[in-house]
Amino acid sequence: EEPVLYLNGDGVTDAEGTCKINNMCFPSNVAPSYAPDGKALVSVSLIGIPPEDDQAAAVEVKRQMAEWFGEAAQTWTFLKAYRIPYCQPNQEPPSSRDKPLGLEPFLFVTGDHRTSASLEGALRAGTLCGEAVWDGISRLYVAKGQAAVDKLTQDKGMDSISVP
């Protein structure tokens, strides 16, 4: 009944080493109009595009869902699959997380493709990028401030002082 996002905490593969469920949720718990009264809509995201056809993939997904929710999941009706290549950054093992955000001085890139393909990954990457931008701007400001102090002290014939 609660709006919950379920993540595959068991890892990327199931017991047979098959790449399947990454996350799932019940959108109709948030927007009841997404399903008829007394029914629920289940949305499942997979890592990668399964090689089998949609019906065969649905059988495997329901088998894995039964491990999470009990055998009742085997009775769920498969409605539709959307095969969207490159819809998420590649997360198949081995995957590199925490890619650099600073590409060059004062050139930054951010997004869930830099950390993990998730809302949390997007927020984390944005936060890290904001911190990197702030750090770069702060250093530039201090550097320009120090140069200005150095010029002033030189013009006045004073010893240089450091700006913290």
N, C-alpha and C positions, 0 to 999 in steps of 0.2 A: 504493500500500500504506500510505502514511502518512496520519494524520488531518489533512487540510489543508482550509482554507476558501479557495476561489478567488474573488477579487473582480474585477469588471470594471474593470481599470485603464485601459482604452481610453476610458473615459467612459461616459456614460449611454446614448448611442445607438450603433447599429451604422452601417455604411457607408452604408446607405440612409436614415439618420435615424430608424429605427424604434426605439422604446423597448422594450428587451427585458431581457436578463439583468443582474441586479444582483450576485448572488453564487450560488455553487453549492458543494456538498460531496458527499462520499461517506459517508453515515452508516454504511453497512455496514463501512467500514474501522475504525470505532470500536466498533460493535456488530454483529459478524458474523451474528447471528441475524436481522438485518433483511433478508437476502437469502439465496437458496439457495446451496449450495456451488458455487464456481466463478463466481458472479455477483456483481454489485455494484449497490447502490441509489444512484442519483444524485438529489440534491435540488437544485432550481433555484428561486431567487426572482427574480421580475421586478419591475421598477418599473412601477407602474400595472397596470391590468387590461386585457389586450389586447382590442381590439374584435372580433377574429375568434373563431370557436368553438375549443374545446380542441384538436381535431385540427390545425387550421390553425396555431394558436399553437405546437403541438409541432413542426410542420415547421420553422417559423421558428427556434425555439429550437435544434433539432438542427443547422440550418444554421450558426447562430452558434457552437454547441459544436464543430462541425467546424473552424472557424477556430482554435479553441483547442487541440483534441485530435486533429485529423486527421480524415480521411474516415470512420474507423471509428465516429465519433459518429453518423453518419447511420443506422447500423444499430441503434442503441439503441432499445429498445422503450418507447414511451410507456405509462405505467400509469394515472396519475390526475392531475388538476389540482384544486386548491382555489382558488376565486376568493373571496378574503376582502377585501371593501372596508375600507379604512382600517386594514389590519393593520399598516402601518408609516406613520410620518409622511410627508407628501408630500415627495418628493425630486426631483420633476421640475423641470428648469430653468425659470426661475431659482428657486432655493431659497435660503432664508435660513438659514445655519448660525450657530451661536453666538448664539442668542437670549439676552436677559438672564435671569439666574437670580434676581436680586433684584427682586421686583415692587413691594414697598413696604418701608419699614424693618422688618426682622425678619419679612418674609414672602418665602419662597424657594420656588422650584419647580425640580425637576430631572427628568431622564429623557432618553432618546435623542432625543426630539422637540425638545430644546433645542440639540442639536449635530448629530449624524448618526445615522440609523437603523441602528445596529449595536451589537454588544457593546462595541466600543471607544468608541463615542459615549456609551453609557450610563455606562461607567466614567469617561470624561472629564467628563461632565456631573456625575456624583456627586462627583468630586474637586473640580471647580470650585465646586460648591455648598457642599461642606464647607469649602473655603477662604473662601468668601464669608460663611458663617455664623460661622466663627472670627474673621474680620476684624471683623464687626459686633459680636460679643460682646466682643472685645478692646477695640474703641473705646468701647463702653458701660462696660466695667470701668474703663478709663482715665479716662473722663469722670466716672464716679461717684467714682473714687479722687481725681481732681483736685478735685472739689467738696468732698470730705471734708477734703482738705489745706487748701483755701482757707478753710473754716470754722474749722478748728483754728488756722491762723495768724492769722486775724482775731480769734478769741477770745483768743489769747495776745498780741495786739498786735504781731505779727511781720510782716515783709514776706512776701508770697506766694512760694512756690517751685513749680517745675514738676515734675510727675511724668513721667518719660520714658515 
